[in-house]
Amino acid sequence: MNSKLQLIILILASLTLLASCDGKKKIKTEDGTVEIDVNKGEYTFQGKDGKGGTVSISGGGGAKIPDSFPADVHVYKPSIVTTAMSMAGTETVMLQTDDPAEKVIEKYVQEMADSGWEQISEMNTPVMSARNYEKDDRRVSVNVIADPKSGKATINLSVTPKRN
């Protein structure tokens, strides 16, 4: 993890504590803007990644699929977006659904194949299933994690440029 991203995480954690006083906090620096709304359970960061690019992170109730997220990568429904991040050509989205993990991963296997993605690896454990796909110059990692107590599933999607 680079030092810029560590700083962002530290700022988000600090702002969460500061925001608890009145519920909202916004800080602007030359590298970007962090906003926390504890009352709504939302946070955002818009800024620079330190390498000439940009970083966008959102989470909580205000998180949504970024416009830059590829349309040919399946987004499971029904689900809610808990975190979304765009940085250095990588798009990462975390979703949560009430559906069981087995149903979710089966849907991903079908939908990704239907969208022309080639599955290049898979891993299954009692609480997690992972699939990696390639298409054109991109890779997608799909991780589905089961919560044995609630029966719900967390889905982590990460789209990255393919590196040779």
N, C-alpha and C positions, 0 to 999 in steps of 0.2 A: 504494500500500500504506500503510495507516495506521500510526501509530507504535506502537500497541498490538500489532499483528501483527508488526511488525519486532522488537519486544522479545521476543515469544514465540519467534520464529525464533532470535534471539541466545541466549536461554536454552536452547533445545533444543541448539544447537550447543555451547555451553559445557558443558552437562551431559554431552554425549557424551564430551567430553575428561575431565571429572571422573570419570565413571563407569568409565573405563578402569582406574582403580585397583582397585576391588573388583567391578566389573561392574554395580552397581546404584546409583542415586541418586534421591532424592525430595526435592523442594523445594516447600514450601507458602508462598504469599504471600496477601495479602488479595484478589488478583485470580484466584487459581487454584492448581492443583497440576500440577507437571510430574514425570513419572516416566520414567526411562531404565533399561533393562536391556540392557546391551551383550552379555551372554552369550546372550540370546535374540534380540537384534536388534530390540527393541521400544521404542517410546516412546509416551507419551500426554500430552495436556494437557487439563485440564478447567478452565474458568474463565469470566471475564466478558469481553465484547467492548468495554467502554468506552462502550457506548451503551444500557445497560440490558438487554442480551441475554446469551446465553451462547455460548461457543466450545468445541468438542470436536474434538480432532485426535488421530488414532492412526495409527501406521505400523509397518512391519516385520512380524514374525511374528505380532503380536497384533492387527493391523488386521482389522476386520470391517465389513460393511455396517451402518450405523447403523439402529436401529429406525425412525428418522424418515425414512429414504430411501423415496421413493414407490414403491409396489408396481407401478404401471403403467409404470415405466421399466425396460427390460430390463437385466438384469445377465448378461453373457456367461458361459457355462459351456462348457468348463472354464476357470477362471481363478482366480488368487489375488488377494486384496485387498492392495495394497501401502501405500495411504494412504486415509484417510477423514477428512472434515472437515465439520462442521456449524457454520454461523455466520450470523447475521442473515438467516435465511430461505433461505440457500443451502446446498445439499448437494453436496459434491464427493467423488467416489470415483475412485481410480486402481486399475486392474486390470492383471494381466499374464497372458498366455496363450501357450502354445506354438503355437497356430494362426496361420496366415499372416494378415496384415492384410486382404487381399482377402476372405477368408472371413468375417472378423469384421464388416467394414463391410456386407457383403451381408446378414448376419444382422440387424444393427441396422436396416437399411432395411426389411426385412420385419417384424421384431418391433414396431418403433415404429409403423408403419402399422397393423398388426393391433391395437395397443392404442389406436388413435384419435388418434395424434399426427400433426399436419400438418407436413410438411417445408417449411421456409421458405428454406433455403439449403444449398448444398453447395460444397465445394472439394476438389480432388484434386491431389496432387503425387506424384512417384515414391515418397516415403516417408511421406506423411500423407494421410489422408482425414478431412474434417470435415463434419458434418451438424448443422443447427440445426432444432429442432422447436418447435411451439407447441401447447398444449392448455389450454383454459379460461384460467386466470390464471397459467400457468407457461410457462417456456421450458426446453428441454434442449439442451445442447451435447454432441455426441458427437465425440470426436477419437480416431482410431486411428492410431498411429505404428508403422511397420514398422522392425524392426532387420534391415538387409540381411545382416549377418553371421550372425546366429543364426536368422533366419526367424521369430522371435517377434514378438508385437505388444503394445504398451502401449495401454490404453484409458483415456481420461479422460472421465468423465461429470460434468456440472455441471448441477444443477437450480436455477433461480432464479425469483423472482417476475417476472411479465411487467410491464414498466414501459411506460406509454403515453407 
